Amino acid sequence: MYSSLIGIDMDRKCRTFIGITLTKNLLPVILYWIQSGCHSISGPDIWNILPWEDNMKLSGKLIYLVVMFFGSAIFAMSATINVPSDQSTIQDGIAAAVDYDTVMVAPGTYNGHINFNGKLIVVKSSDGPLETIITGDAVVYSALVTFNSGETSEAVLEGFTLLGGWLGVYCEGSGPTINYNILKDQHTTEWAAISLAAPGYPPGAGIGPAPAVIINNTIINSANGGISSFSTEAPIIKNNIIAFNAHYGIHLQSVSLPIEFSYNDLYGNGVNYLNLSHDSTSISEDPDFVLDYRLSQASPCIDAGDPDPLYNDPDGSRNDMGALPSGENFLAVDNINFGPDIANLSIPTLIPEIFWSYLSYPETEQQQYEIEVGTDDDWSVAEMWAPGPVSSNETSVVYNGLPLTDRGAYYLRIRVSDGSNWSSWEQEMFIIHTTIITVNVPLDFASIQEGIDYALNGDTVLVAPGTYEGLINFDGKLIVVRSSDGPLQTVITGSDSVYSALVTFNHGETQDAVLEGFTLLEGWLGVYCEGSGPTIKFNLLKNQHTTEWAAINLAAPGYPPSARSGPAPAVIVNNTIVNCANGGISSFSTEAPVIRNNIIAFNGGYGIHLQKASYPSILAFNDVYGNSVNYINVYPDSGSISDDPLFNPDFTLAPNSPCIDAGDPDAQYNDPDGSRSDMGALPIVNNYPFAANLNFGAGVNPNAVPTLTPEFFWTYIDPDATMQQQYEIEVGTDDDWSVAEMWASGPVYSGDTSAVYDGTPLEERVPYFVRIRVSDGETWGGWNMKEFKVRTSFVTILVPGDYETIQGAIDASDDGDTVLVAPGTYDGLINFNGKLIVVRSNSGPLMTVITGSDSMYSALVTFNHGETQDAVLEGFTLLEGWLGVYCENSGPTIRYNLFRDQHTTEWAAINLAGSGYPPSAGIGPAPAVIINNTIVNCTNGGISSFSNEVPIIKNNIIAFNGGYGIHLQDSALSSALSYNDVYGNPIDYINAEAGFESISADPLFDENFNLTEGSPCIDAGDPDPLYNDPDGSRNDMGALAVGGFIPGDANNDDALNIMDAVCIIKFLYKDGSLPEPQAQADANGDSAINLLDVVVLVNYLYRSGPPPTSPN
């Protein structure tokens, strides 16, 4: 018995096929087909045909003739369509084919985005994957080859290199055969080189049947994975090499999905297996590739495939894993070079020696070589040298042609022979470069790019002061591009089109490619390094616009639209990176970049981001400060600080900057004046003596100087130990000192280190700038400058009365003010922005709700600018959101708030951390005061702390959260826990003890999370009178005290308004009554109810006075 396919091509308008088994039923099928007029035969037709015995009326000769006729038809029915001779493209070949045809593709490079469109055909190369390439753009969610019309295993893709693209092969609801292909450098960061799924992609894939047969492929260097399967019918994955892919080798999207997996080599992937295990027939060993992903003779993949003879290699031996069986003969030239450490683009001699490697299988010895050198790659004539075949086994030769010229570009090609056969030619370009020059811009060339284009390895492009167009590419040149006068005088700027960079390194540049001494201003990216490791030093990068990446990006090929892991070991030294929309430095590099002596400050997203915590880096002596998040997936290293760099307006360092002499002390980094390195791009020229530590008196906040005639204090410093003889003070309305608008003292002969302001009268809440310099009698030092505001009184800002939003009111406030919020629901994503203010609801948490986006890593309220306990959040319900409150290097006060239904699955409703979040948090100071909050029904945790300074966590109820109650991220961290009720969480405490007088009991809430009668939390908080409830009783745990009230709410309607004043007046003068407790009418907290309480209410409601307070 054997299977076949038969059919007749009647008139070339259609073809009829049936799949049957050639047994004794064949003849009645044929006869029935003839009798029916040669129409199509369906399955039911076949079953209805008369039995064999009823059709034995034809003579043996007739049967023979019929079978012979149809045998010819069987072989004539499947056509071979040749590309490009019959059809110019593979897709055109597929369009012309019908089921069971073959599309045979000649050597060449072809456009991808091919679709089989449901056809059961074979698409194969005539000469194998090394000669036949399918490639194309990495358009998101596209594939070089797609099967999405129900193709079965009779649809075959065989013998190609699938190069680049977003995906290599995508199978949706289909099960084709994919064999003997090389898939390399796919760009997807979401799926895999081969992805198997049900309909639904993009943007997500569905579970469903996609039982592909994936045999003897080599899948390498994908930005993400090798094979990803959502298939509910088992794909067959056998005899493949899946190696060196960035994320994984093979991924089943669920452990419950089936798979037939055997005899594969998975090696060197980020993770070899996801949701399945290594099987006993497979290996995880270096495949030991040689030229073009062939297997070396020592490869563990040789004879390691399925031993079933069905899979034997073309030479009859047991199957070798991968797309290129080792038994295939080859002869090749490899690794043409000009000697160790000599770059092809910079040959330092006019008589170069040329080296190569001889490769063959079976292993033979080189018998001959032939070499040609020309001025171009048109080899009809080899203009410089063509000695003809040379009988020799040597794999090097000294050039002996026409004289070469310095800075001349030439082409070289070599082929070798084993005595019987010649290899194909292998070609390289080279440039003679015996002298190093300096190219001047704009003197020699108008643009920096033109200077780079002319320069050769080792040259310098020296750029005069001016502003120059960006979108510059080093194009692989190992050259120095340097400004003559430094970054303040020499600016590179240009297009901020998405995914562009002002300067790009993407041709394998090493540390010998140097960018030095520029301001890179307002591009999309500042510098982009793809698979390159240049040196970037003494540059000022500011105002880059990208919202996705960073001012400096290090990655392997794949960007845009996404970046992949790979070597990009840049040296980033002494740069200043400021005011960028997103990040400072982002690294996907799998080889450690050196990031040293930089200032990375005030960027909108982050300072330094390693895309994975496992990526290496050499970080030291950087100042990373004032970014939304300073570090992601990395911690500050040796010598690094997080302090305000104290810039002057031009980003030079003020003389009292903590970055001065704070860089790497190794002498190789010393400043131009020989002193220890200053951090950043603009080392200070020492300008002593200096008025350091400029302040307004002990404990006085510069943003709230409490007098209109402030006194200025400073410290005189001079390394030469001189004495102050003079000082000079200027005060202005801005930091442009062409005019000191308010006061210019002129030189004052005095050794005093303080002075009282004596200029034009200052105004409250107006920003001013003061600067001071000092003299030793001979030399004036540099100016020291500081901004300040006079604040002799504090205000209450009403929301929505004065400002519609809470954030708007915060932005308008100054330290010491109060933002008082009326009942209502308000948008979250609020940031205190370093303000030491009180943000309080006037009617408590049940009436005042903050809610908003639950986008990942966002918080309803954020403190990340060093806020202290004087920054207060009080009296709100924080509803839903990803996080409730996030405190980074800050220690605010969070009290009397109700947190509920936060959605984070990683962190907690309240998070305390050092720099590093998102996506991970670092240990650091976040000593928040968290008192009398109720935290309930959150997806993960209640409070999570990375703080290495003790937070105070007291009088809270933390109950019924999905993950935990309180989590100290390290058991070595401490916290002041006391008087809390932590109950009903899967785990109440992680790395923490319950603390003094804490309980774990059902708080007995009502539906609004008030405490009901009998609650164990009533009168169970800290008994210190400091924490007493509004009615004067001992503190109740949680945000909603029993018997609590809103101070001033005389009519007990849970709101402060004019009716409360009316209620008090009626009580005092009209024999009216007050609801209990009457203490809530005591608006000024003096334990008496009188007209003064009315005055407090009116002042608060209509004159921005302070809010009512509880009786003491």
Summary of the structure (lengths in Angstrom):
residues: 1112
radius of gyration: 38.9
end to end distance: 101.5
largest distance: 134.2
contacts: 4040
relative contact order: 0.03
helix: 9%
strand: 34%
